[in-house]
């Protein structure tokens, strides 16, 4: 089996997460009630409420945090995967 590029997988994970976050933010911005209901279904029926409206600052901070977390987990996944690949 081929080893994974940790940097490549980290970047791909971060980019994919950024796209998903942008789509999610679009729906939350334009359809907040529908987004809360949909989010409740995704969270196994936990009742969710809109705590505060999304601002540009909260959007940017959340986007950066999610992208960084996805990058770290992508790199971690590749590193662990490569431990099990025969050289």
C-alpha positions in Angstrom: 0.0 0.0 0.0 1.1 3.5 -0.6 1.9 5.9 2.2 -0.1 9.1 2.5 1.3 12.6 2.4 0.5 14.0 5.8 0.7 17.6 4.5 -1.4 16.8 1.5 -4.1 15.1 3.5 -4.0 17.9 6.0 -4.5 20.5 3.3 -7.3 18.4 1.6 -9.1 18.0 4.9 -8.8 21.7 5.7 -10.1 22.7 2.2 -13.0 20.3 2.4 -13.9 21.5 5.8 -13.8 25.1 4.7 -16.2 24.3 1.8 -18.6 22.5 4.1 -18.4 25.4 6.6 -19.2 28.0 3.9 -22.2 26.0 2.7 -23.4 25.5 6.3 -23.0 29.2 7.1 -24.9 30.2 3.9 -27.9 28.1 5.0 -27.6 29.3 8.6 -27.4 32.9 7.5 -30.4 32.8 5.1 -32.5 30.0 6.7 -31.7 30.0 10.5 -34.8 28.2 11.6 -34.5 25.4 9.1 -30.8 25.1 10.0 -31.6 24.7 13.6 -34.1 22.0 12.9 -31.7 20.2 10.5 -28.9 20.6 13.1 -31.1 19.0 15.7 -31.6 16.0 13.5 -27.9 15.7 13.0 -27.2 15.9 16.7 -29.5 12.9 17.5 -32.5 15.0 18.3 -30.9 17.3 20.8 -32.9 20.5 20.9 -30.9 23.3 19.5 -31.6 27.0 19.7 -30.2 30.1 18.0 -28.0 31.7 20.7 -27.0 34.8 18.8 -26.9 35.9 15.2 -23.8 35.2 13.2 -21.5 38.2 12.8 -18.6 38.5 10.3 -16.2 38.2 13.2 -17.8 35.0 14.6 -17.9 33.6 11.0 -14.2 34.2 10.4 -13.1 32.9 13.8 -15.2 29.8 13.5 -13.9 29.2 9.9 -10.3 29.5 11.0 -10.8 27.2 14.0 -12.5 24.5 11.9 -9.9 24.7 9.2 -7.1 24.4 11.7 -8.7 21.5 13.5 -9.4 19.7 10.1 -5.7 20.2 9.1 -4.4 18.8 12.3 -6.7 15.8 12.2 -5.8 15.2 8.5 -2.1 15.2 9.3 -2.7 12.9 12.4 -4.8 10.5 10.3 -2.1 10.3 7.6 0.6 9.8 10.3 -1.3 7.0 12.0 -2.2 5.4 8.6 1.4 5.4 7.6 2.4 3.6 10.8 0.4 0.6 9.6 1.5 0.6 5.9 4.2 -1.9 5.1 7.4 -0.1 3.9 
